[in-house]
Amino acid sequence: MSNTQPHHAGSGQSTDRLGQEPVGELVQRASQQLTELVRGELRLAQAEMKEKGKRYGKGGGLFGGAGVVGFLMAQALVATAIAALAVALPVWAAALIVTAVLGVIAAVMAMDGKKQVDQAAPPAPEQTVENVKADVAEIKESAHR
């Protein structure tokens, strides 16, 4: 019986040693995994920033459109004032209606543009930042084990 226990303990130790990988391979694998992780996070950040850029572009375009329509509204208002002075009530009333319609269009475009810009803000890759924080926490916990 005494021969069985030391032999069993010795074989358990040799199995553990044979089952372990050399430190160099572990470091190489960890380095490779870390590189893959960083590359993945960079791809995620790039995709996230691309989406935010699209929203900022769309919002800016809508703001620009609202500015053009607002400028046309001001021109129509001037034409309305001229028509009001030069002609009877029906002409300036018609011009005033056109001005009101252009004003509504400008307001709708401005609100939609603001909505697009609000959806894109803040201009940081939030999901990527959270993933990197989780990755760092996992690496720290693994290092302490």
C-alpha positions in Angstrom: 0.0 0.0 0.0 2.8 2.4 0.8 4.2 1.9 -2.7 0.9 2.7 -4.3 0.5 6.1 -2.6 3.9 7.6 -3.4 3.7 6.2 -6.9 0.2 7.7 -7.3 1.3 11.1 -6.0 4.4 11.0 -8.2 2.4 10.1 -11.3 0.0 13.0 -10.5 2.8 15.4 -10.4 4.4 14.2 -13.6 1.0 14.3 -15.4 0.5 17.9 -14.3 4.0 18.8 -15.6 3.4 17.0 -18.9 -0.1 18.7 -19.2 1.3 22.2 -18.7 2.5 24.3 -21.6 5.9 26.0 -21.6 5.8 29.6 -20.3 7.1 30.9 -23.7 4.1 29.4 -25.5 1.7 30.8 -22.9 3.2 34.3 -23.3 3.1 34.0 -27.1 -0.5 32.8 -27.1 -1.5 35.6 -24.6 0.3 38.2 -26.8 -1.5 36.9 -29.9 -4.9 36.9 -28.2 -4.3 40.4 -26.9 -3.3 41.6 -30.4 -6.5 40.0 -31.8 -8.5 41.6 -29.1 -7.1 45.1 -29.8 -7.6 44.7 -33.5 -11.2 43.6 -32.9 -11.9 46.6 -30.7 -10.3 48.9 -33.2 -12.6 47.5 -35.9 -15.6 48.0 -33.6 -14.6 51.6 -32.9 -14.1 52.3 -36.6 -17.6 50.9 -37.4 -19.2 52.9 -34.5 -17.5 56.1 -35.6 -18.5 55.6 -39.2 -22.2 55.2 -38.1 -21.9 58.4 -36.0 -20.3 60.2 -38.9 -23.2 59.3 -41.1 -25.7 60.7 -38.6 -23.8 63.9 -38.2 -23.6 64.3 -41.9 -27.3 63.7 -42.3 -28.2 66.1 -39.5 -25.9 68.7 -40.9 -27.5 68.3 -44.4 -30.9 68.7 -42.9 -29.8 71.8 -40.9 -28.4 73.2 -44.2 -31.7 72.5 -46.0 -33.6 74.2 -43.1 -31.4 77.2 -43.6 -32.1 77.4 -47.3 -35.8 77.1 -46.8 -35.6 79.6 -44.0 -33.9 82.0 -46.4 -36.6 81.4 -49.0 -39.2 82.1 -46.2 -37.6 85.5 -45.6 -37.7 86.3 -49.3 -41.3 85.3 -49.4 -42.0 87.5 -46.4 -40.4 90.4 -48.2 -42.5 89.7 -51.3 -45.5 89.5 -49.1 -44.8 93.0 -47.7 -44.3 94.4 -51.2 -47.5 92.7 -52.4 -49.4 94.1 -49.4 -48.3 97.6 -50.2 -48.8 97.4 -54.0 -51.9 95.3 -54.5 -55.2 94.5 -52.9 -55.7 92.0 -50.1 -55.8 88.7 -52.1 -52.3 89.0 -53.5 -50.5 89.6 -50.2 -52.7 87.0 -48.5 -51.6 84.4 -51.0 -47.9 85.4 -50.5 -48.4 85.2 -46.7 -49.8 81.6 -47.1 -46.7 80.7 -49.1 -44.5 82.2 -46.4 -46.3 80.2 -43.7 -45.9 76.9 -45.7 -42.1 77.5 -46.2 -41.8 78.3 -42.4 -43.5 75.0 -41.5 -41.1 73.1 -43.9 -38.1 74.8 -42.4 -39.3 74.0 -38.8 -39.8 70.3 -39.7 -36.4 70.0 -41.3 -34.7 71.7 -38.4 -36.4 69.4 -35.9 -35.4 66.3 -37.9 -31.8 67.6 -38.2 -31.6 68.1 -34.4 -32.9 64.6 -33.9 -30.2 63.1 -36.1 -27.5 65.1 -34.4 -28.8 64.1 -30.9 -28.8 60.4 -31.9 -25.2 60.6 -33.0 -23.9 62.3 -29.8 -21.6 62.0 -28.0 -19.0 61.6 -30.8 -17.1 58.8 -28.9 -17.2 55.0 -29.6 -19.2 54.2 -26.4 -19.6 50.5 -27.0 -15.9 50.1 -27.8 -14.9 52.0 -24.6 -17.1 49.8 -22.5 -15.7 46.6 -24.2 -12.1 47.8 -23.6 -12.9 48.5 -19.9 -14.4 45.0 -19.5 -11.4 43.5 -21.3 -8.9 45.3 -19.0 -10.9 44.2 -15.9 -10.8 40.6 -17.1 -7.1 40.8 -17.8 -6.4 42.3 -14.4 -8.5 39.6 -12.7 -6.7 36.8 -14.7 -3.3 38.2 -13.7 -4.2 38.2 -10.0 -5.2 34.5 -10.1 
